[in-house]
């Protein structure tokens, strides 16, 4: 069983990982599209490098904010897998030799974020908290007979339990 401190530590680590990865990835897009911080701008925004720059810049910013973290991270994971196999893998098998270690790392990092989500310190987490805080409406009319909220189950009595032959035997009512 996890304690509160462990859960808190995991959430802080997950959110820091998401924010730092998003910021670092945003820089790759900014370098391609704006020439900032350093480097040359991509000449063709509608080519593969331009599209990659747009995905990196917008996706990185969305990860920093934690907005639609799961689908954004999944798309970015696919982008990095594509980059690895189309650009780096033809230059050799090992990522360290073909220069694709960063693309491979980002691919699996974003896959992890896609699986875990943005965490509680994200806009996704804020949206989830607001959704959970809304009061649930419980209809009490005859048309909702049998529809009970999850935490509002009727209390069972011994008579109810005795109707089941196995339970009746356990209670000693059945010889």
C-alpha positions as a printed NumPy array, in Angstrom:
array([[  0.   ,   0.   ,   0.   ],
       [  1.324,   3.406,  -0.912],
       [  1.44 ,   6.164,   1.651],
       [  0.557,   9.787,   1.048],
       [  4.224,  10.756,   0.883],
       [  4.927,   8.186,  -1.852],
       [  1.938,   9.281,  -3.922],
       [  2.919,  12.939,  -3.492],
       [  6.517,  12.207,  -4.533],
       [  5.359,  10.267,  -7.606],
       [  3.063,  13.097,  -8.684],
       [  5.756,  15.749,  -8.22 ],
       [  8.261,  13.635, -10.179],
       [  5.748,  12.913, -12.975],
       [  4.841,  16.575, -13.33 ],
       [  8.477,  17.724, -13.276],
       [  9.307,  15.119, -15.927],
       [  6.412,  16.301, -18.112],
       [  7.251,  20.   , -17.714],
       [ 11.002,  19.656, -18.309],
       [ 10.543,  17.29 , -21.263],
       [  7.932,  19.605, -22.783],
       [ 10.182,  22.647, -22.364],
       [ 13.216,  20.916, -23.857],
       [ 11.115,  19.608, -26.736],
       [  9.603,  23.075, -27.297],
       [ 13.14 ,  24.392, -27.807],
       [ 13.664,  21.986, -30.711],
       [ 10.542,  23.364, -32.381],
       [ 11.491,  26.972, -31.641],
       [ 14.905,  26.36 , -33.171],
       [ 13.369,  24.961, -36.353],
       [ 10.631,  27.577, -36.729],
       [ 12.153,  30.718, -35.194],
       [ 15.88 ,  30.124, -35.195],
       [ 15.752,  30.552, -31.424],
       [ 17.808,  29.721, -29.332],
       [ 20.484,  29.555, -31.993],
       [ 20.477,  27.52 , -35.137],
       [ 18.902,  28.118, -38.501],
       [ 15.237,  28.369, -39.343],
       [ 13.601,  25.845, -41.592],
       [ 13.022,  27.303, -45.041],
       [  9.903,  25.298, -45.863],
       [  7.276,  25.325, -43.108],
       [  5.119,  22.88 , -45.07 ],
       [  7.859,  20.269, -45.481],
       [  8.693,  17.48 , -43.039],
       [ 11.041,  19.644, -40.972],
       [  8.477,  22.443, -40.803],
       [  5.767,  20.042, -39.701],
       [  8.161,  18.558, -37.15 ],
       [  8.9  ,  22.062, -35.856],
       [  5.202,  22.841, -35.5  ],
       [  4.55 ,  19.566, -33.654],
       [  7.562,  20.129, -31.403],
       [  6.743,  23.738, -30.57 ],
       [  2.991,  23.368, -30.068],
       [  3.22 ,  19.904, -28.508],
       [  6.028,  20.946, -26.182],
       [  4.04 ,  23.974, -24.992],
       [  0.951,  21.828, -24.441],
       [  2.982,  19.353, -22.39 ],
       [  4.436,  22.155, -20.274],
       [  0.891,  23.3  , -19.506],
       [ -0.395,  19.756, -19.185],
       [ -3.183,  20.332, -21.68 ],
       [ -4.451,  17.189, -23.454],
       [ -1.291,  15.483, -22.23 ],
       [ -2.185,  11.926, -23.207],
       [ -3.073,  12.467, -26.883],
       [ -0.34 ,  15.074, -27.382],
       [  2.318,  12.821, -25.842],
       [  1.099,   9.884, -27.94 ],
       [  1.406,  11.926, -31.159],
       [  4.853,  13.202, -30.16 ],
       [  5.954,   9.662, -29.319],
       [  4.961,   8.593, -32.816],
       [  6.748,  11.581, -34.314],
       [  9.967,  10.658, -32.535],
       [  9.655,   6.994, -33.514],
       [  9.17 ,   8.116, -37.126],
       [ 12.2  ,  10.41 , -36.853],
       [ 14.305,   7.582, -35.464],
       [ 13.378,   4.994, -38.073],
       [ 13.34 ,   7.317, -41.086],
       [ 16.391,   9.481, -40.327],
       [ 18.638,   7.72 , -37.828],
       [ 18.171,   3.945, -38.21 ],
       [ 19.401,   3.855, -41.84 ],
       [ 22.775,   5.133, -40.559],
       [ 23.384,   2.145, -38.287],
       [ 21.74 ,  -0.214, -35.818],
       [ 22.814,   1.272, -32.478],
       [ 21.3  ,   4.626, -31.471],
       [ 24.61 ,   5.879, -30.113],
       [ 26.224,   5.252, -33.499],
       [ 23.441,   6.641, -35.693],
       [ 22.805,   9.76 , -33.576],
       [ 19.268,   8.722, -32.733],
       [ 19.523,   8.298, -28.972],
       [ 17.619,  11.53 , -28.31 ],
       [ 14.807,  10.58 , -30.71 ],
       [ 14.549,   7.105, -29.167],
       [ 14.581,   8.54 , -25.648],
       [ 11.901,  11.139, -26.424],
       [  9.767,   8.472, -28.097],
       [  9.685,   6.272, -25.005],
       [  9.44 ,   9.224, -22.612],
       [  6.367,  10.54 , -24.415],
       [  4.897,   7.04 , -24.53 ],
       [  5.226,   6.942, -20.74 ],
       [  3.502,  10.329, -20.385],
       [  0.75 ,   9.137, -22.728],
       [  0.203,   6.122, -20.491],
       [  0.347,   7.99 , -17.165],
       [ -1.301,  11.266, -18.102],
       [ -0.324,  14.797, -17.195],
       [ -0.511,  14.455, -13.441],
       [ -2.371,  16.469, -10.862],
       [ -0.39 ,  19.678, -11.408],
       [ -1.579,  20.165, -14.972],
       [ -4.526,  21.698, -16.757],
       [ -5.76 ,  18.15 , -17.338],
       [ -5.582,  17.543, -13.574],
       [ -7.45 ,  20.777, -12.92 ],
       [-10.165,  19.772, -15.395],
       [-10.453,  16.382, -13.669],
       [-10.776,  18.013, -10.244],
       [-13.529,  20.306, -11.498],
       [-15.347,  17.362, -13.063],
       [-15.188,  15.391,  -9.799],
       [-16.28 ,  18.401,  -7.713],
       [-19.587,  18.821,  -9.566],
       [-22.48 ,  17.523,  -7.449],
       [-24.119,  14.416,  -8.8  ],
       [-27.838,  14.705,  -9.369],
       [-29.848,  11.829,  -7.954],
       [-33.312,  11.373,  -9.359],
       [-35.822,   9.979,  -6.872],
       [-38.836,   9.512,  -9.095],
       [-40.456,   6.178,  -9.927],
       [-38.749,   6.102, -13.339],
       [-35.36 ,   5.639, -11.663],
       [-36.281,   2.622,  -9.57 ],
       [-33.215,   0.458,  -9.161],
       [-30.765,   3.205, -10.175],
       [-28.8  ,   3.876,  -7.022],
       [-25.548,   5.778,  -6.737],
       [-22.477,   3.632,  -6.132],
       [-22.144,   4.604,  -2.473],
       [-25.877,   4.29 ,  -1.636],
       [-26.554,   0.565,  -1.433],
       [-29.378,  -0.704,   0.779],
       [-28.491,  -2.425,   4.018],
       [-28.897,  -6.219,   3.851],
       [-30.641,  -7.974,   6.729],
       [-30.264, -11.574,   7.907],
       [-33.619, -12.35 ,   6.271],
       [-32.276, -11.171,   2.922],
       [-29.173, -13.271,   3.371],
       [-31.147, -16.328,   4.546],
       [-32.889, -16.517,   1.168],
       [-29.609, -17.724,  -0.332],
       [-29.219, -21.452,   0.518],
       [-25.445, -21.229,   0.981],
       [-25.699, -18.299,   3.371],
       [-28.649, -19.901,   5.176],
       [-26.458, -22.954,   5.749],
       [-23.691, -20.767,   7.133],
       [-26.188, -19.026,   9.454],
       [-27.447, -22.403,  10.667],
       [-31.013, -21.996,   9.379],
       [-30.753, -24.917,   6.976],
       [-30.23 , -28.401,   8.542]])
